[in-house]
Amino acid sequence: MHIKVEHLCKRFGDFAAVDDVSFEVSDGSLVALLGPSGSGKSTILRILAGLESADSGQVWFDGEPATDLHARVRGVGFVFQHYALFRHLTVAQNIGFGLDVRRVEKSAVRKRVKELLALTGLSGLEQRYPSQLSGGQRQRVALARALAPEPKVLLLDEPFGAVDAKVREELRQWLRRLHDEVGVTSIFVTHDQEEAFSVSDRVLLVNHGRIEQNGTPMEILDDPATEFVARFVGEVNVFPATVRDDRAQSGALNVRIKGSAPSGLAHLVIRSYDLKLWREDPGVATVQRMVTFGDRVRVQALVDGAGPIIAHFPRRSSLLRGVEPGCRVQVEVTTARAYPAEASSLHPIAAT
């Protein structure tokens, strides 16, 4: 199913949860609504499902208006963060519940449940109850239940938020494989950028009820449209700077910027992996701290006249030879972006 959303708005009192949101989702794609808590992404999802009504705007499913359709007739499968399984029903009964309420023949229900048990890797667990399952297994049951009526659209609200990191990674990979096999148009909500980028075809980055950027994971990583996107995605360093032509000056840093930025006061944004540091006297920065994470090293330095900067390197990088806390280093910026800033907002900004 192709989904089109036009100028969607939703307020709760004085709070604009969704503010003039428009986007399209192509047939059979897997799209992530990514953003911080309270940004409006779950409200957008619930409006698509028919669980929440919009104040204004339109929703179209395959070119047909769906804004005023009841949730029961939208052909949508919805997966909640905390599973919402029926504790008194078995796995098989939970999966077949939606078919039972539609009065589908028992033989057809049994056949569909068997198919989904195999598809979701739950065969052999059909007689267990939710309390007898792991978190990952319960989430698979919830997905199987949503898929049972063969929905045209699958909507998932923070689907892996209730499981630990290892299980979450396994479920991400499994969801991508499942989507490729089933092919149903899917939209999922997450605040985890790694989750969004590793699973989805496209990402809609939401902030304060608005779409900041709509693009592929690589487009958002490589060409963030706004300072919010640049700050939210990945670890970045942000400095107050002055832009002239295609260069930005912040303390000892004078770097070429990617893309265009108006001359004047700006925020200079540099990703932690777009930096090279090496030991050199006199250099432009002093190393403050080095931390090793597996095969990566995180170096924090203080740039003269600019502020703290963070860079990441492979543990065995030749650039780290001789680099230690207290030493002076030279800094090379491979890619940087600049975004306009008001003069009153220009003060040292800690690396995030």
VMD Tcl script that draws the C-alpha trace (Angstrom):
set ca {
  {0.00 0.00 0.00}
  {1.12 3.53 -0.83}
  {0.58 6.06 1.98}
  {0.27 9.81 1.54}
  {-0.04 12.29 4.40}
  {-0.91 15.94 3.73}
  {-0.65 18.83 6.21}
  {-1.46 16.73 9.27}
  {-2.01 18.70 12.51}
  {-2.86 17.58 16.04}
  {-2.94 19.61 19.24}
  {-3.42 18.59 22.86}
  {-4.51 21.82 24.50}
  {-1.81 24.39 23.75}
  {0.72 21.72 22.74}
  {1.21 21.07 19.01}
  {2.02 17.35 18.89}
  {1.87 17.25 15.07}
  {2.46 20.47 13.15}
  {1.74 20.53 9.40}
  {3.30 17.14 8.61}
  {3.36 15.87 5.01}
  {5.13 12.82 3.60}
  {4.68 9.76 1.41}
  {5.59 6.10 1.94}
  {5.99 4.00 -1.19}
  {4.39 0.59 -1.55}
  {6.29 -2.21 0.21}
  {8.88 0.02 1.89}
  {10.05 0.03 5.51}
  {10.20 3.54 6.97}
  {11.36 4.78 10.37}
  {9.91 7.74 12.26}
  {12.96 8.81 14.25}
  {13.16 11.53 16.87}
  {13.54 12.36 20.56}
  {10.88 11.53 23.12}
  {7.89 13.87 22.83}
  {8.64 14.85 19.23}
  {5.23 13.65 17.95}
  {6.25 10.49 16.11}
  {3.93 8.12 18.06}
  {1.02 10.54 17.56}
  {1.63 10.46 13.79}
  {1.61 6.66 13.91}
  {-1.61 6.52 15.92}
  {-3.33 8.90 13.49}
  {-2.33 6.60 10.61}
  {-3.76 3.64 12.54}
  {-7.03 5.43 13.28}
  {-6.38 5.30 17.02}
  {-6.15 9.11 17.16}
  {-8.00 11.69 15.10}
  {-6.23 14.61 13.45}
  {-7.42 18.19 13.90}
  {-6.74 18.85 10.23}
  {-4.99 17.31 7.26}
  {-5.53 14.23 5.13}
  {-4.37 10.61 5.07}
  {-4.56 8.62 1.82}
  {-4.15 4.85 1.41}
  {-3.53 3.84 -2.21}
  {-5.09 7.09 -3.38}
  {-8.26 6.61 -1.34}
  {-9.11 8.97 1.55}
  {-8.60 7.24 4.90}
  {-8.75 10.20 7.30}
  {-12.27 9.43 8.54}
  {-12.12 5.63 8.31}
  {-12.56 3.64 11.54}
  {-9.46 1.77 12.70}
  {-11.21 -1.59 12.09}
  {-11.55 -1.01 8.35}
  {-8.18 0.57 7.58}
  {-6.40 -2.74 7.03}
  {-3.68 -1.79 9.52}
  {-1.72 -4.07 11.85}
  {-0.43 -2.31 14.98}
  {2.37 -3.52 17.28}
  {2.71 -1.86 20.67}
  {5.96 -1.36 22.57}
  {4.88 -3.51 25.52}
  {3.38 -6.32 23.42}
  {-0.21 -6.00 24.79}
  {-0.58 -9.79 24.67}
  {-3.51 -11.50 26.38}
  {-1.98 -13.24 29.39}
  {-4.75 -15.84 29.65}
  {-4.37 -16.95 26.01}
  {-1.71 -19.24 24.56}
  {0.71 -18.16 21.84}
  {-1.49 -19.74 19.18}
  {-4.63 -18.14 20.61}
  {-2.96 -14.71 20.77}
  {-1.83 -14.95 17.13}
  {-5.25 -16.08 15.95}
  {-7.23 -13.61 18.06}
  {-7.80 -11.07 15.30}
  {-9.05 -13.77 12.96}
  {-11.37 -15.22 15.60}
  {-13.10 -11.88 16.19}
  {-13.61 -11.64 12.42}
  {-15.33 -15.06 12.59}
  {-12.86 -16.69 10.21}
  {-13.34 -20.46 9.92}
  {-11.40 -22.42 12.55}
  {-9.52 -24.47 9.95}
  {-8.34 -21.28 8.20}
  {-7.29 -19.78 11.54}
  {-5.26 -22.88 12.41}
  {-3.58 -22.82 9.01}
  {-2.69 -19.11 9.25}
  {-1.40 -19.48 12.82}
  {0.80 -22.41 11.76}
  {2.23 -20.34 8.89}
  {3.04 -17.44 11.19}
  {4.57 -19.65 13.87}
  {7.00 -20.94 11.25}
  {7.60 -17.48 9.77}
  {8.42 -15.92 13.14}
  {10.46 -18.83 14.49}
  {7.91 -19.73 17.18}
  {7.06 -23.28 16.12}
  {6.83 -25.53 19.15}
  {5.80 -22.68 21.45}
  {2.15 -22.48 20.40}
  {0.77 -23.88 23.69}
  {2.84 -21.65 25.95}
  {1.48 -18.57 27.69}
  {3.12 -15.10 27.48}
  {4.54 -15.46 31.02}
  {6.50 -18.50 29.81}
  {8.24 -16.59 27.00}
  {11.29 -14.35 26.81}
  {10.91 -10.68 25.89}
  {12.09 -11.35 22.34}
  {9.63 -14.22 21.93}
  {6.74 -12.10 23.23}
  {7.60 -9.40 20.71}
  {7.54 -11.96 17.90}
  {4.11 -13.13 19.05}
  {2.89 -9.52 18.94}
  {4.22 -9.15 15.38}
  {2.68 -12.45 14.31}
  {-0.68 -11.38 15.77}
  {-0.53 -8.10 13.82}
  {0.31 -9.98 10.60}
  {-2.40 -12.64 11.01}
  {-5.23 -10.69 9.26}
  {-2.80 -9.93 6.38}
  {-2.82 -6.14 6.87}
  {-2.01 -3.74 4.07}
  {0.09 -1.65 6.46}
  {2.13 -2.66 9.51}
  {2.70 0.04 12.16}
  {5.12 -0.54 15.04}
  {5.50 1.81 18.03}
  {8.96 1.44 19.63}
  {8.76 -2.31 18.89}
  {12.03 -3.26 20.58}
  {12.10 -0.75 23.43}
  {11.21 -3.33 26.10}
  {14.06 -5.79 25.47}
  {17.77 -5.67 26.27}
  {20.44 -4.52 23.82}
  {21.50 -7.97 22.55}
  {17.93 -9.15 21.94}
  {17.11 -5.79 20.36}
  {19.90 -6.24 17.80}
  {18.68 -9.76 16.97}
  {15.10 -8.52 16.56}
  {16.21 -5.70 14.26}
  {17.87 -8.13 11.88}
  {14.89 -10.47 12.10}
  {12.41 -7.65 11.35}
  {14.34 -6.67 8.22}
  {14.37 -10.28 6.99}
  {10.68 -10.66 7.82}
  {9.80 -7.46 5.97}
  {11.75 -8.54 2.89}
  {9.87 -11.84 2.90}
  {6.36 -10.51 3.61}
  {6.68 -7.20 1.74}
  {3.98 -5.32 3.66}
  {4.37 -1.51 3.80}
  {5.71 -0.83 7.29}
  {6.35 2.24 9.46}
  {8.02 2.00 12.86}
  {8.68 4.57 15.56}
  {12.01 4.71 17.36}
  {14.28 7.16 19.18}
  {17.29 4.88 18.48}
  {19.19 6.15 15.44}
  {21.19 2.92 15.05}
  {17.92 1.00 14.92}
  {16.43 3.36 12.34}
  {19.48 3.33 10.07}
  {20.14 -0.42 10.23}
  {16.58 -1.49 9.40}
  {14.75 1.12 7.31}
  {14.72 2.11 3.65}
  {13.96 5.73 4.53}
  {14.00 7.79 7.71}
  {11.66 10.63 8.65}
  {13.37 12.66 11.36}
  {10.76 14.32 13.60}
  {11.29 17.25 15.98}
  {8.65 19.34 17.77}
  {5.89 17.82 15.66}
  {7.52 18.61 12.32}
  {9.54 16.64 9.77}
  {13.09 18.01 9.87}
  {14.33 15.72 7.09}
  {13.04 12.86 4.95}
  {15.71 10.74 3.29}
  {17.68 7.54 3.13}
  {19.94 6.72 6.09}
  {23.00 7.76 4.06}
  {21.42 11.05 2.95}
  {20.66 11.98 6.55}
  {24.11 10.97 7.80}
  {26.04 12.64 4.98}
  {23.85 15.70 4.32}
  {21.87 16.73 7.41}
  {19.40 19.42 6.37}
  {19.38 21.30 9.69}
  {21.53 21.77 12.74}
  {19.07 19.66 14.75}
  {19.55 16.72 12.37}
  {23.33 17.10 12.47}
  {23.32 17.16 16.29}
  {20.80 14.33 16.71}
  {22.43 11.85 14.36}
  {25.81 10.55 15.48}
  {28.33 12.09 17.86}
  {29.20 15.64 16.88}
  {31.28 18.61 17.98}
  {29.67 22.06 17.78}
  {31.56 25.36 17.94}
  {30.56 29.01 17.56}
  {32.18 30.22 14.34}
  {32.34 32.95 11.71}
  {31.75 31.99 8.07}
  {33.33 33.80 5.12}
  {32.97 32.38 1.63}
  {33.36 28.60 2.03}
  {35.37 28.61 5.26}
  {34.52 28.75 8.95}
  {36.78 30.12 11.69}
  {36.50 29.04 15.33}
  {39.53 29.72 17.48}
  {42.48 27.82 16.01}
  {40.21 25.96 13.59}
  {39.87 27.28 10.07}
  {38.02 24.71 7.97}
  {36.34 24.39 4.59}
  {32.63 23.73 4.99}
  {30.48 21.35 2.96}
  {27.48 22.84 1.22}
  {26.43 26.44 1.54}
  {26.07 28.67 4.58}
  {25.44 32.40 4.72}
  {28.35 34.56 5.79}
  {28.43 35.64 9.39}
  {27.88 34.02 12.76}
  {27.26 30.29 12.63}
  {27.45 26.99 14.44}
  {30.25 24.81 13.08}
  {29.30 21.11 13.26}
  {31.96 18.39 12.92}
  {31.29 14.66 13.32}
  {33.64 12.73 15.58}
  {34.72 10.47 12.69}
  {35.43 13.42 10.35}
  {38.58 14.36 12.27}
  {42.26 13.48 12.21}
  {44.55 14.18 15.16}
  {48.26 13.50 15.43}
  {50.99 14.48 17.83}
  {52.74 17.68 16.83}
  {54.34 20.64 18.55}
  {53.13 23.30 18.80}
  {49.84 21.95 17.40}
  {46.45 23.57 17.97}
  {44.99 21.42 20.76}
  {45.85 19.62 23.99}
  {44.73 16.03 24.60}
  {42.71 15.75 27.80}
  {41.51 12.16 27.88}
  {41.62 8.89 25.91}
  {39.15 6.05 26.36}
  {39.23 2.63 24.65}
  {36.01 0.89 23.59}
  {36.88 -2.49 22.08}
  {38.61 -1.73 18.78}
  {37.91 2.02 18.98}
  {39.63 4.85 20.85}
  {37.81 8.05 21.85}
  {40.12 11.06 22.14}
  {39.01 14.26 23.85}
  {41.11 17.37 23.29}
  {40.83 21.09 23.97}
  {41.22 23.23 20.83}
  {42.85 26.62 21.35}
  {40.21 29.36 21.35}
  {37.38 26.97 20.36}
  {36.68 24.42 23.07}
  {36.54 20.64 23.63}
  {36.55 18.32 20.65}
  {36.00 14.55 20.43}
  {37.43 12.24 17.76}
  {37.16 8.49 17.21}
  {39.91 6.27 15.78}
  {40.58 2.58 15.18}
  {42.56 1.31 18.14}
  {45.62 0.55 16.00}
  {45.55 3.74 13.94}
  {49.00 5.09 13.13}
  {47.68 8.58 13.93}
  {47.54 7.63 17.61}
  {51.28 6.93 17.80}
  {52.63 9.00 20.67}
  {49.24 10.58 21.46}
  {48.58 10.69 25.20}
  {46.85 12.95 27.73}
  {48.70 16.26 28.07}
  {50.39 16.20 24.66}
  {49.83 18.73 21.88}
  {48.18 17.64 18.64}
  {47.43 18.99 15.21}
  {43.80 18.80 14.02}
  {42.58 18.17 10.47}
  {38.87 18.32 9.67}
  {37.86 16.18 6.68}
  {34.19 17.26 6.53}
  {32.36 20.08 8.34}
  {29.05 21.88 8.05}
  {27.93 25.30 9.23}
  {24.43 26.40 10.19}
  {23.25 29.98 10.78}
  {23.07 31.13 14.40}
  {21.88 34.26 16.14}
  {24.61 36.32 17.78}
  {22.97 35.89 21.20}
  {23.19 32.10 20.94}
  {26.89 31.93 20.16}
  {28.64 30.61 23.20}
  {30.91 27.57 23.67}
  {28.91 24.39 23.03}
  {30.11 21.13 24.57}
  {30.69 18.18 22.29}
  {27.75 15.78 22.33}
}
mol new
graphics top color blue
foreach p $ca { graphics top sphere $p radius 0.5 }
foreach p [lrange $ca 0 end-1] q [lrange $ca 1 end] { graphics top cylinder $p $q radius 0.2 }
display resetview
